[in-house]
Amino acid sequence: MGRFQLSFVVFLVASMTIIDPSIAGSEGSCPVEQCPSACEVRCSATHHPGNCMDVCIDCCGKCLCVPSGTIGNKDERPCYRDMKTKEGKLKCP
């Protein structure tokens, strides 16, 4: 194998190592610019849409995901599900 081929193989392996964690599982499936629209759906059935949107957008910005539906389904998104407040309570709606 020539130097160029060896370098190319090393580059591919390194690229896969860097890229793979960002797409692992279902986390990271929502680009930051899509967080507001994903959170609109998530917060559409709440009695406190302003609060819900603020917290949801913060959670989405950190986890790059929002569970489907308006309630529940948090097991789809472990990062979103497990995020806690400073007091140790669940944060994301």
N, C-alpha and C positions, 0 to 999 in steps of 0.2 A: 504494500500500500504506500503510495507516495505521500510526501509531506502535506500537500494540499488536501488530499482525501482524508488523511488522519486529522488534520486541523478542522476540516468540515465536520467529521464525526464528533469530535470533541465539542465543537460549537453546538451541534444539534442536541447532544446530551445535556450540556449546560443550559441551553434554552429551555428544554423540557423541564428541567429541575426548577427553573425560575418561574415558568408559566404555570406549571401543573398545580401548585398550591392555590393559585388565584381562582382556578375553576373547579377545584375539588368539591364534590358534593353539590349542594344547592346554594351555598354561600357565594356571594359575588355575582349573582345573576342579574342584578339590577344596577345599571350605571347610575351614578349620582344624579345626573340630570333627569332621570325618570323617577326619582324618589317622590317628588310631590304628587305625581299622578298615581303612583302605587299607593301612597298614603291616603289619598282622597278616597280610594276604594276601601281601604282598611278602616278608615274613620267615618265612613258614610252612615253608619247606624248608631253612632254614639250620641249621647245627650250633651257632650262637651267637645264639639268638633275642633275648636281652636286649640285646646290643650292637647287633644289626641294628635292633631297634625304636627304640632311643635315637637312632641316627644317621638312620634313615628319618623319624622324626617331626620331627627338626630340619630335614632337607631339605624335607619336605613343608610345614612351617610357613613356610619361606622362599620356596619355589616354588609352593606351593598346588597341588601335583600329585604323583602317584606313578605310575610306569610300570605297565602291566598285567603280570600274571604274577608268578612268583617269582624269575625271573632274566632278564637281557637286556631287550629292548624299550626300552632307554634312549633310543633315537632318537626315540621318541614325545614325550619331554619334555626339550628341550634345556637348560632351567634345571637340572633335576635331574641330567641327564647331565654337565653341565660344572662343577658345583660342586666346588671343590677344598679340601683341608685346608691348614693353614698351611705344610705342607711341600711343597705343590704336587701332592699325589697326589689321585686321584679320591676323593670323600668318600662319595657316596650309594650304598647297596647296590642 
